[in-house]
Every structure is written in structure tokens, then in C-alpha cells.
Amino acid sequence: MLSIEEAVVDTLQRCGPCCLEDVVTSLPNFSWGEVFLAVDRMSRRGRVSLLELGCSTYQITLRAQFGQLTPATN
């Protein structure tokens, strides 16, 4: 089973930018709160960007440099 952050990244890679509710709906094994906390954590680390679309509606976008969870080897 994927970690919650891996599952969020997978969803964003498959679907592109999504609203938080769409990400939550696509991850039925996790609660709304778990997804929210993961997205918050990822946003603070710069892994995803959040764009406010309206009252309490946010679009989540995967930052390009974080498209892969494993670090690139040089």
C-alpha cells in the first residue's frame, strides 16, 4: 500500500491539478483529515502548490521537481 503522500502524488500525476475534494474522493483508504494533513505538509515542504479558487476551495498542483518521490541520482 502506498503512503499517503505517495498516493497524493500518484493522483496528481494521473489527473493533473485537482481540488482537495477530488483528491480525497480518489483516495478512499484515507480520511479527509489524513489527506488534508498530508497536503498541508507537502505544501509547506514545497512539493505541491495550493491555489485558492474560491471560498474554501483549493486547487492542488504537483510541483515539477517533485514529480518523482525518489531523489534523482547524479
Secondary structure, DSSP 4 states (H G I P E B T S, - for coil): ---HHHHHHHHHHHH-SEEHHHHHHH-TTS-HHHHHHHHHHHHHTTSEEEEEEETTEEEEEE-GGGSSSSPPP-
